[in-house]
Amino acid sequence: MKEARGSVFCFGDNVDTDVIIPARYLNTADPMELAAHCMEDIDKDFIKNVKKGDIIVANKNFGCGSSREHAPIAIKAAGVSCVIAETFARIFYRNAINIGLPIVECPDAAKEIKQGDVVNINFDTGVITDETTGKTFQGQAFPPFMQKIIDSEGLVNYINGKE
């Protein structure tokens, strides 16, 4: 996947892993079951409204809190193609890449893109285009090795596919 395109769902600062996937659902590792409860404590209609390819845009420290992989798994399984944020919690960043969920840090995009805008992200260049407003933003491009992990749908698949 060299790019993502979708409608935006906006969230604020410090969206923690307990909000992304509430702890009461951590008794399963099934991605589709996790997806069914993704973001429900912050937006009860998120899972009803999100479509395959849609994008989450958030402010500072997205994915803070506990280090569970369940949070990026729930987001990816819900159909989200990318998360853009001002900053990410370090462990969430690593977990997202490890499971093949593209994430892009771009403070300007996070501040200016609005709920419902249609956004395109080019992962090779890091360019984010808000097709609704016509504005472009320079996000952090993925290094080639991270792109390969994401294209392989995660670190395990990447390692298993290497010869």
C-alpha positions as CSV (number, residue, x, y, z in Angstrom):
1,M,0.0,0.0,0.0
2,K,1.6,3.2,-1.2
3,E,-1.2,5.5,-0.2
4,A,-4.4,5.7,1.8
5,R,-7.6,7.7,1.1
6,G,-10.7,8.1,3.2
7,S,-13.0,10.3,5.2
8,V,-11.7,11.6,8.5
9,F,-12.7,11.0,12.1
10,C,-11.2,13.6,14.5
11,F,-10.1,13.0,18.1
12,G,-8.3,15.2,20.6
13,D,-5.2,14.9,22.8
14,N,-4.3,11.9,24.9
15,V,-6.6,9.3,23.3
16,D,-5.4,6.4,25.3
17,T,-5.5,2.6,24.6
18,D,-8.4,2.2,27.1
19,V,-10.5,4.5,25.0
20,I,-9.4,2.9,21.7
21,I,-10.4,-0.5,22.9
22,P,-11.9,-0.6,26.4
23,A,-10.3,-3.1,28.9
24,R,-13.6,-5.0,29.3
25,Y,-13.1,-6.4,25.8
26,L,-9.5,-7.6,26.2
27,N,-10.6,-11.2,26.9
28,T,-10.4,-11.8,23.1
29,A,-7.7,-11.5,20.5
30,D,-10.1,-11.8,17.6
31,P,-9.5,-8.6,15.5
32,M,-13.1,-8.4,14.3
33,E,-14.5,-8.6,17.9
34,L,-12.0,-5.9,18.9
35,A,-13.1,-3.8,15.9
36,A,-16.7,-4.1,17.0
37,H,-15.9,-2.0,20.1
38,C,-13.2,0.3,18.7
39,M,-13.5,3.9,20.1
40,E,-17.0,3.2,21.6
41,D,-16.2,5.0,24.9
42,I,-15.3,8.2,23.0
43,D,-17.6,7.9,20.0
44,K,-20.4,5.3,20.4
45,D,-21.3,5.6,16.7
46,F,-17.7,5.3,15.4
47,I,-18.0,1.6,14.4
48,K,-21.3,2.2,12.8
49,N,-20.0,5.1,10.7
50,V,-16.4,4.1,9.8
51,K,-15.9,2.7,6.4
52,K,-13.0,0.7,5.0
53,G,-10.2,3.1,4.1
54,D,-11.3,5.9,6.5
55,I,-8.7,7.8,8.5
56,I,-8.3,8.9,12.1
57,V,-6.8,12.3,12.8
58,A,-5.9,13.2,16.4
59,N,-3.9,15.7,18.3
60,K,-1.0,15.0,20.8
61,N,0.0,11.7,22.4
62,F,-2.4,9.3,20.5
63,G,-2.3,5.8,21.9
64,C,-0.9,6.7,25.3
65,G,-1.6,4.4,28.3
66,S,-1.0,0.7,28.4
67,S,1.2,-1.1,25.9
68,R,-1.4,-3.5,24.5
69,E,-1.3,-4.4,20.8
70,H,-5.1,-4.7,21.0
71,A,-5.5,-0.9,20.3
72,P,-3.9,-0.7,16.8
73,I,-5.4,-4.2,16.0
74,A,-8.9,-2.8,16.7
75,I,-8.3,0.3,14.6
76,K,-6.9,-1.7,11.7
77,A,-9.7,-4.3,11.9
78,A,-12.3,-1.5,12.0
79,G,-11.1,-0.6,8.5
80,V,-9.1,2.5,9.3
81,S,-6.3,2.8,6.7
82,C,-4.1,5.3,8.5
83,V,-3.9,7.4,11.7
84,I,-2.5,10.9,11.5
85,A,-1.6,12.7,14.7
86,E,0.6,15.5,16.1
87,T,2.4,12.9,18.1
88,F,2.0,9.2,19.1
89,A,2.9,7.4,22.3
90,R,6.1,5.5,21.6
91,I,4.7,2.0,22.4
92,F,1.6,2.6,20.3
93,Y,3.8,3.8,17.4
94,R,5.8,0.6,17.6
95,N,2.8,-1.7,18.0
96,A,1.0,0.0,15.0
97,I,4.0,-0.6,12.7
98,N,4.4,-4.2,14.1
99,I,0.8,-5.0,13.0
100,G,0.9,-3.1,9.8
101,L,-1.2,-0.1,10.6
102,P,0.2,3.0,8.9
103,I,0.6,6.1,11.1
104,V,1.9,9.5,10.2
105,E,3.1,12.3,12.5
106,C,2.2,15.7,11.1
107,P,1.3,18.5,13.6
108,D,0.0,20.9,10.9
109,A,-2.4,18.3,9.4
110,A,-3.6,17.3,12.8
111,K,-4.5,20.9,13.6
112,E,-6.2,21.8,10.3
113,I,-8.0,18.7,9.0
114,K,-11.6,18.5,10.1
115,Q,-14.1,15.8,10.8
116,G,-15.5,14.5,7.5
117,D,-12.8,15.9,5.2
118,V,-11.5,13.4,2.6
119,V,-7.8,13.0,2.9
120,N,-5.1,11.2,0.8
121,I,-1.8,10.2,2.2
122,N,1.2,9.2,0.1
123,F,3.4,7.0,2.2
124,D,6.4,7.2,0.0
125,T,6.6,11.0,0.2
126,G,4.7,11.7,3.5
127,V,2.5,14.2,1.6
128,I,-1.0,14.5,3.1
129,T,-3.6,16.1,0.8
130,D,-6.9,17.3,2.3
131,E,-9.0,16.9,-0.8
132,T,-11.9,18.8,0.8
133,T,-9.9,22.0,1.3
134,G,-7.1,21.5,-1.2
135,K,-4.4,22.0,1.4
136,T,-1.3,19.8,1.5
137,F,0.9,19.0,4.5
138,Q,4.3,17.4,4.7
139,G,4.1,14.4,7.1
140,Q,6.8,12.1,8.1
141,A,7.5,9.6,5.2
142,F,8.1,6.0,6.1
143,P,11.6,4.7,5.6
144,P,11.7,1.8,3.1
145,F,12.1,-0.9,5.8
146,M,9.0,0.3,7.6
147,Q,7.1,0.5,4.3
148,K,8.0,-3.2,3.7
149,I,6.6,-4.1,7.1
150,I,3.4,-2.3,6.5
151,D,3.1,-3.8,2.9
152,S,3.5,-7.2,4.5
153,E,0.6,-6.5,6.9
154,G,3.0,-6.6,9.9
155,L,6.3,-7.5,11.3
156,V,5.6,-11.3,11.7
157,N,4.5,-11.6,8.0
158,Y,7.5,-9.5,6.9
159,I,10.0,-11.7,8.8
160,N,8.3,-14.9,7.7
161,G,8.4,-13.7,4.1
162,K,12.1,-12.9,4.1
163,E,14.5,-15.4,2.6
